[in-house]
Amino acid sequence: MDRISWLDYGKCICMLLVIFSHTCIYSTGHTNVFLELLLPTRLVVFFFISGYLIKLESFDFKKTMTSIIKKLLFPYFLFTTLIYIPKHLASGAEFGIQAMFIDIVGGYASWFVAALAVSKILLSVCLKYTKKLSFIGLFCILLTILGFLITNYVDADIPWYANYGLISLVYLFPGMIYKKYESKLDKYPVYQSVISVLLYIGCVTLDYFYFHTSTYIYKLGFGDVSFLGVLGYLLLSFLGIWMMISLVKLIPSGVTWMSYIGRNSLTYYYLNTGLLVALIAILPKIGITYVGTNWFIFPLFIVVVVILTIISQIILRYAPWMVGNFKKSKK
């Protein structure tokens, strides 16, 4: 089946934003206003796209679960195990086998992948028993509310970030709805892009500079969750999704590098923090002492993306099984 270009473009842009934000945080110890304003967009788009890719009428529970295990869970255990020790040694953090076991097996080693896996599994269980969008929507809304309540009232680390997985269902279901009515919703794409960008900029700026609530208190788990805060976060995240989808659909097909990063976005995600920690530890030892300054962020980001691309190409060529591709090569 041919890939849909705009889906890969959306994943590419969001993953580059993730890597850039990690570059800021790991190299300077803080993020910046630009990235904070884009916070509601960076990862929720992936959940929306996961919902969009669900084939409702031909849904096969067994095949879907097999795909989740091969494409999501297996790479999670493999990559988090491979980078755990080098990452801790490079950062100078304490290392212990027991802590490593708890982090990886408990799903704490990558909140995004853990939450994505939980949300996809829960939705798959729902689709096994019903294909009616009304029931699926009710299921997702109720579990999303449960996720918010757990986040607010349970003062403990939740294995596999299950609370975030529950919350993320609120993005998977709209992805399914969008796919069903895509032809009707795609009218006037340029106007949609302009309106969504203006609305997003207006709302997120108002939130950040005046009220300073919702996104920047809540942040999917940081601080107390108020009803208005939840509504504000959802408003900003859905505006961010609308803005991102509207913009990437204006990009012509055939942008190879964007398609490549989009297709392999999870590989970039798994490896980017470990690579950043290693580079930040190594660079000062070879005479590059500007790590930690703001002007060094963008060059470091470019280096990280280039190295990740090289590593990704090596994996795809020589060890595709690492990313869940177990198909035997044709002789």
C-alpha positions as semicolon CSV with decimal commas, in nm:
position;residue;x (nm);y (nm);z (nm)
1;M;0,000;0,000;0,000
2;D;0,129;0,343;-0,094
3;R;0,220;0,569;0,196
4;I;0,031;0,892;0,253
5;S;0,282;1,176;0,224
6;W;0,122;1,423;0,462
7;L;0,120;1,167;0,744
8;D;0,496;1,121;0,714
9;Y;0,547;1,497;0,686
10;G;0,351;1,553;1,007
11;K;0,548;1,289;1,194
12;C;0,873;1,431;1,057
13;I;0,806;1,787;1,172
14;C;0,686;1,677;1,515
15;M;0,984;1,447;1,566
16;L;1,226;1,723;1,467
17;L;1,057;1,946;1,726
18;V;1,100;1,672;1,984
19;I;1,469;1,633;1,903
20;F;1,521;2,010;1,906
21;S;1,352;2,042;2,246
22;H;1,566;1,758;2,384
23;T;1,874;1,931;2,241
24;C;1,781;2,251;2,426
25;I;1,711;2,075;2,754
26;Y;2,013;1,843;2,753
27;S;2,264;2,104;2,637
28;T;2,147;2,412;2,830
29;G;1,929;2,271;3,106
30;H;1,617;2,455;2,992
31;T;1,384;2,494;2,696
32;N;1,280;2,819;2,527
33;V;0,958;3,012;2,473
34;F;0,922;2,900;2,110
35;L;0,922;2,533;2,209
36;E;0,692;2,593;2,504
37;L;0,439;2,754;2,272
38;L;0,450;2,442;2,055
39;L;0,424;2,204;2,351
40;P;0,063;2,098;2,286
41;T;0,153;1,989;1,931
42;R;0,477;1,794;1,939
43;L;0,358;1,447;2,033
44;V;-0,023;1,451;2,030
45;V;-0,010;1,450;1,649
46;F;0,134;1,096;1,665
47;F;-0,168;0,976;1,861
48;F;-0,404;1,144;1,615
49;I;-0,224;0,979;1,323
50;S;-0,242;0,639;1,498
51;G;-0,619;0,677;1,509
52;Y;-0,627;0,788;1,146
53;L;-0,438;0,475;1,035
54;I;-0,689;0,236;1,192
55;K;-0,886;0,046;0,927
56;L;-1,218;0,029;1,102
57;E;-1,413;-0,193;0,863
58;S;-1,132;-0,444;0,806
59;F;-0,993;-0,430;1,160
60;D;-0,823;-0,753;1,265
61;F;-0,750;-0,778;1,638
62;K;-0,485;-1,049;1,608
63;K;-0,293;-0,873;1,330
64;T;-0,313;-0,540;1,513
65;M;-0,178;-0,685;1,839
66;T;0,099;-0,863;1,649
67;S;0,192;-0,534;1,483
68;I;0,197;-0,351;1,819
69;I;0,426;-0,618;1,964
70;K;0,661;-0,623;1,662
71;K;0,667;-0,254;1,570
72;L;0,630;-0,089;1,911
73;L;0,699;-0,313;2,211
74;F;0,990;-0,515;2,074
75;P;1,186;-0,205;1,960
76;Y;1,103;-0,040;2,294
77;F;1,263;-0,320;2,497
78;L;1,556;-0,352;2,256
79;F;1,651;0,015;2,223
80;T;1,591;0,115;2,585
81;T;1,809;-0,177;2,696
82;L;2,086;-0,095;2,447
83;I;2,110;0,273;2,540
84;Y;2,038;0,244;2,913
85;I;2,390;0,178;3,040
86;P;2,578;0,409;2,795
87;K;2,327;0,687;2,863
88;H;2,367;0,660;3,239
89;L;2,745;0,635;3,222
90;A;2,771;0,937;2,992
91;S;2,544;1,148;3,210
92;G;2,717;1,044;3,531
93;A;2,393;0,911;3,680
94;E;2,394;0,617;3,918
95;F;2,344;0,282;3,753
96;G;2,193;-0,032;3,898
97;I;2,058;-0,353;3,747
98;Q;1,747;-0,340;3,963
99;A;1,672;0,020;3,863
100;M;1,731;-0,066;3,499
101;F;1,492;-0,361;3,521
102;I;1,220;-0,150;3,685
103;D;1,260;0,136;3,436
104;I;1,244;-0,082;3,127
105;V;1,000;-0,355;3,229
106;G;0,779;-0,102;3,408
107;G;0,758;0,106;3,092
108;Y;0,924;0,408;3,254
109;A;1,211;0,425;3,003
110;S;1,001;0,609;2,742
111;W;0,674;0,771;2,844
112;F;0,567;0,844;2,487
113;V;0,613;0,491;2,352
114;A;0,459;0,342;2,666
115;A;0,152;0,568;2,646
116;L;0,118;0,505;2,272
117;A;0,130;0,128;2,327
118;V;-0,128;0,143;2,607
119;S;-0,367;0,360;2,405
120;K;-0,338;0,143;2,093
121;I;-0,394;-0,178;2,291
122;L;-0,698;-0,037;2,472
123;L;-0,853;0,089;2,150
124;S;-0,783;-0,246;1,981
125;V;-0,967;-0,429;2,260
126;C;-1,263;-0,195;2,210
127;L;-1,262;-0,248;1,831
128;K;-1,257;-0,624;1,884
129;Y;-1,609;-0,603;2,023
130;T;-1,765;-0,308;1,842
131;K;-1,718;-0,105;1,524
132;K;-1,983;0,154;1,608
133;L;-1,823;0,498;1,631
134;S;-2,070;0,612;1,899
135;F;-1,967;0,330;2,134
136;I;-1,599;0,374;2,050
137;G;-1,625;0,746;2,122
138;L;-1,796;0,685;2,457
139;F;-1,529;0,429;2,547
140;C;-1,249;0,673;2,466
141;I;-1,412;0,965;2,653
142;L;-1,474;0,762;2,970
143;L;-1,118;0,625;2,975
144;T;-0,979;0,972;2,905
145;I;-1,166;1,108;3,209
146;L;-1,029;0,817;3,412
147;G;-0,679;0,905;3,293
148;F;-0,719;1,267;3,407
149;L;-0,850;1,154;3,746
150;I;-0,560;0,912;3,796
151;T;-0,313;1,183;3,699
152;N;-0,464;1,424;3,949
153;Y;-0,533;1,200;4,246
154;V;-0,284;0,912;4,235
155;D;0,043;1,024;4,389
156;A;0,260;0,747;4,245
157;D;0,437;0,651;3,923
158;I;0,195;0,458;3,705
159;P;0,350;0,159;3,522
160;W;0,367;0,207;3,148
161;Y;0,235;0,559;3,199
162;A;-0,110;0,404;3,173
163;N;-0,273;0,731;3,281
164;Y;-0,118;0,908;2,982
165;G;-0,226;0,618;2,759
166;L;-0,583;0,662;2,880
167;I;-0,571;1,037;2,818
168;S;-0,426;0,981;2,471
169;L;-0,740;0,799;2,358
170;V;-0,898;1,142;2,326
171;Y;-0,668;1,196;2,025
172;L;-0,692;0,853;1,862
173;F;-1,070;0,865;1,827
174;P;-1,074;1,206;1,648
175;G;-0,814;1,060;1,411
176;M;-1,064;0,789;1,319
177;I;-1,342;1,045;1,275
178;Y;-1,121;1,266;1,059
179;K;-1,040;0,976;0,829
180;K;-1,409;0,894;0,784
181;Y;-1,502;1,252;0,691
182;E;-1,169;1,365;0,545
183;S;-1,304;1,457;0,201
184;K;-1,565;1,686;0,356
185;L;-1,328;1,838;0,610
186;D;-1,053;1,914;0,358
187;K;-1,231;2,198;0,180
188;Y;-1,050;2,533;0,153
189;P;-0,709;2,402;0,273
190;V;-0,528;2,737;0,250
191;Y;-0,796;2,917;0,450
192;Q;-0,792;2,637;0,707
193;S;-0,416;2,671;0,744
194;V;-0,431;3,046;0,794
195;I;-0,722;3,030;1,038
196;S;-0,573;2,742;1,240
197;V;-0,234;2,913;1,269
198;L;-0,388;3,243;1,379
199;L;-0,618;3,073;1,630
200;Y;-0,336;2,861;1,769
201;I;-0,097;3,155;1,803
202;G;-0,366;3,366;1,965
203;C;-0,480;3,103;2,215
204;V;-0,139;2,971;2,313
205;T;0,007;3,321;2,349
206;L;-0,287;3,431;2,563
207;D;-0,250;3,120;2,774
208;Y;0,124;3,158;2,819
209;F;0,162;3,530;2,876
210;Y;-0,158;3,619;3,061
211;F;-0,330;3,327;3,228
212;H;-0,030;3,092;3,243
213;T;-0,263;2,802;3,314
214;S;-0,365;2,479;3,138
215;T;-0,073;2,372;2,920
216;Y;0,200;2,521;3,133
217;I;0,062;2,405;3,467
218;Y;-0,077;2,078;3,346
219;K;0,173;1,953;3,087
220;L;0,024;1,604;3,083
221;G;0,108;1,538;3,443
222;F;0,295;1,825;3,607
223;G;0,109;2,011;3,878
224;D;-0,256;2,016;3,980
225;V;-0,517;1,950;3,715
226;S;-0,814;2,185;3,719
227;F;-1,124;2,148;3,504
228;L;-1,042;2,468;3,317
229;G;-0,681;2,355;3,286
230;V;-0,790;2,031;3,119
231;L;-1,021;2,215;2,881
232;G;-0,743;2,460;2,800
233;Y;-0,496;2,183;2,732
234;L;-0,741;1,998;2,508
235;L;-0,828;2,317;2,321
236;L;-0,462;2,398;2,254
237;S;-0,369;2,042;2,159
238;F;-0,659;2,006;1,914
239;L;-0,580;2,346;1,764
240;G;-0,221;2,227;1,731
241;I;-0,331;1,910;1,552
242;W;-0,556;2,108;1,317
243;M;-0,273;2,353;1,245
244;M;-0,017;2,079;1,180
245;I;-0,243;1,870;0,955
246;S;-0,356;2,178;0,760
247;L;0,002;2,291;0,701
248;V;0,155;1,957;0,603
249;K;-0,123;1,896;0,353
250;L;-0,001;2,203;0,163
251;I;0,345;2,049;0,117
252;P;0,380;1,883;-0,224
253;S;0,447;1,511;-0,236
254;G;0,797;1,388;-0,307
255;V;0,992;1,559;-0,025
256;T;1,213;1,257;0,029
257;W;1,398;1,357;0,345
258;M;1,074;1,443;0,526
259;S;0,916;1,115;0,419
260;Y;1,222;0,925;0,541
261;I;1,226;1,083;0,888
262;G;0,850;1,040;0,915
263;R;0,867;0,671;0,827
264;N;1,145;0,612;1,078
265;S;1,039;0,862;1,343
266;L;1,032;0,608;1,626
267;T;1,394;0,511;1,560
268;Y;1,489;0,878;1,590
269;Y;1,287;0,903;1,910
270;Y;1,441;0,596;2,073
271;L;1,800;0,703;2,008
272;N;1,802;1,083;2,024
273;T;1,839;1,130;2,402
274;G;2,110;0,867;2,433
275;L;2,302;1,023;2,144
276;L;2,263;1,371;2,293
277;V;2,393;1,264;2,632
278;A;2,693;1,094;2,469
279;L;2,775;1,394;2,247
280;I;2,747;1,642;2,533
281;A;2,986;1,426;2,737
282;I;3,234;1,379;2,450
283;L;3,248;1,723;2,285
284;P;3,422;1,911;2,571
285;K;3,686;1,637;2,585
286;I;3,782;1,700;2,222
287;G;3,810;2,076;2,268
288;I;3,457;2,190;2,187
289;T;3,370;2,387;2,500
290;Y;3,062;2,577;2,383
291;V;2,812;2,310;2,487
292;G;2,560;2,479;2,714
293;T;2,544;2,808;2,526
294;N;2,230;2,906;2,339
295;W;2,402;2,960;2,004
296;F;2,534;2,604;2,009
297;I;2,187;2,445;2,019
298;F;2,109;2,455;1,646
299;P;2,445;2,316;1,523
300;L;2,420;2,039;1,782
301;F;2,065;1,966;1,668
302;I;2,181;1,934;1,305
303;V;2,463;1,699;1,407
304;V;2,222;1,483;1,606
305;V;1,974;1,457;1,316
306;V;2,251;1,367;1,070
307;I;2,396;1,098;1,297
308;L;2,050;0,958;1,370
309;T;1,982;0,940;0,996
310;I;2,305;0,746;0,940
311;I;2,225;0,508;1,226
312;S;1,872;0,461;1,094
313;Q;2,000;0,376;0,747
314;I;2,246;0,123;0,891
315;I;1,969;-0,042;1,093
316;L;1,731;-0,058;0,796
317;R;1,997;-0,207;0,573
318;Y;2,171;-0,452;0,804
319;A;1,938;-0,512;1,099
320;P;1,577;-0,429;1,005
321;W;1,461;-0,673;1,273
322;M;1,558;-0,410;1,529
323;V;1,261;-0,200;1,419
324;G;1,022;-0,493;1,396
325;N;1,077;-0,591;1,034
326;F;1,120;-0,967;1,053
327;K;1,041;-1,042;0,689
328;K;1,289;-1,275;0,530
329;S;1,482;-1,121;0,245
330;K;1,415;-1,267;-0,097
331;K;1,701;-1,462;-0,245
